[in-house]
């Protein structure tokens, strides 16, 4: 690290940081009478300047908090711990980097509740705190983005939290907070608009003129400004669009105009006029010393290369869920110290949130550079066909053992060596706090009685190496009600040659640190169900359902950020005319959107729905009925063809078909969910030319939206593999055997 870094080590970290911070005044969160509190770029709550020590023996301290959302059940605990530790340090002021609330909702009431909860948590800080707008703070759950889209939450943010962009003086530091979310499309190109750049240029000019005494107005606090720091949520210098990125990345062209503006600001000399009228040029004014943003996807911090004397840094989350394990990318806040100890400049230290398995400090050799962080992101992005399982497990032996002969691919597409350890998902693997926090038992198949037979459990892979082996999975004895699909985990270890740190390799090898990324692969199962044909079936009661085939719907991508809700359950029975499918969904929020587009970037449709798909063979042909239970006029029926992302556009069921398809929707007893029952004519499923019976491929799926932007899909079989991997359904005359 450079001399401008403050290295903090050992168990006395908090005590030493507290000592540095004691000289920093903590003032009331209120504006200064007679002066504008904020150079606000947009209308919003007025945020006051803060009078702080401009230097002195111990300097002045600011704290930056990274993303707080989207979170999980542990997030409140991390926010409370961050507030407690920051209050001990006593900085002059605290700044945030956006994603303050979960947001991405359609409900203004829910948004307001989230804001109040967040303000209540940060309101216990003993010093002023300042917001920064992030994606989840303003992006709507309607998916109506861009231009004249749904911008309600921009207004709510300004009303309840603060300006979208602004500047504020904290002692000798001028802090500029930018809006990186002007484009509300989370998948679009993001940039600082011309309007915001014009405001930034004017703000920098005003700051320089006040600090150099060139302004006619009273300079006030700005007259002693030495440092300028920029904060924004999204690291725009790493955007892919444009040319010549600042931070060493492939993009950032849109940020270049901002960077040039900052460099020109730093190069401006102070011009003074002597008493004899002579013009003198010399010395320098305040300098931009750092630009800070939140790491994308909550994946951890990264130090960017310093460019033209300006340090670019991405900071990891304080309370948001993390993609990577905290043992290699710890939760932290950042302490900035300006001046002090007879020196000058800005000194930065990342301070871990103290948890049982975290050391107090992030030492210099533990800090990740942008290049090192990119290696971890590349590991996390390795596709299934390179490191994963090919094939399916066929549940063809009803009531017996379920086996599958598959192929395991273990490849290394990176230019660094990797070690790979193979295992089945188990709660015993959750060794650290973050791993336990991120575990989602509702989508991860922990401790199911699967047995895996593979020729190797640990492999060392040179760059570019690829191996494929036969493997088998067998369902053993267990108390599971249904045979949940197996989850194989590829535990990828990369030895970072720099520093010593998070995890040392077994055997005591010296040098570097071992960084671990876990790739979770759920192996598809081809399920079978024998559906009884009974005399009478009721849509509204349990008549005819006593011996129905039963199963569950699964999340085939076991992501920890998926909904923390119980897996939906389905039942299937039949009579002489129809096949009946009943689905029970745990869901506290009923969602409907008039836009029925299958936008796969968001996970599917924007409404809660149940879909039943079928094919008369295992070929590509597939049809699907959609039941949308919460339409403005009641149940809506839609249909389309295809599977996975290859599905065709949804269209309303025609009147003739709608008259043949029966539906019933009811609240689940006790609340907290709903039940959808749909009756599909046997002729529609099996064809009208035969006996309207026999064997058919089917899949049942639920689409859960919770009035948010994201849709979470769970299905009986893995849909994108097509009918060949869907459930095999057989009608039988007796009513004694349950399906699986």
PyMOL commands that set and color helices and strands:
alter all, ss='L'
color gray80, all
select helices_A, chain A and resi 13-21+75-89+108-122+135-138+152-160+194-211+220-224+236-238+253-267+296-298+364-366+370-380+427-429+433-438+644-646+655-660+682-686+719-721+723-725
alter helices_A, ss='H'
color red, helices_A
select strands_A, chain A and resi 60-65+93-96+128-130+166-170+173-177+227-234+269-273+279-284+287-294+302-303+311-315+332-340+343-352+387-390+393-394+403-411+418-424+450-454+458-461+466-475+487-496+513-522+525-526+528-532+549-552+569-574+578-586+609-615+623-631+634-641+651-652+662-667+673-681+695-704+712-715+727-732
alter strands_A, ss='S'
color yellow, strands_A
deselect
rebuild
show_as cartoon
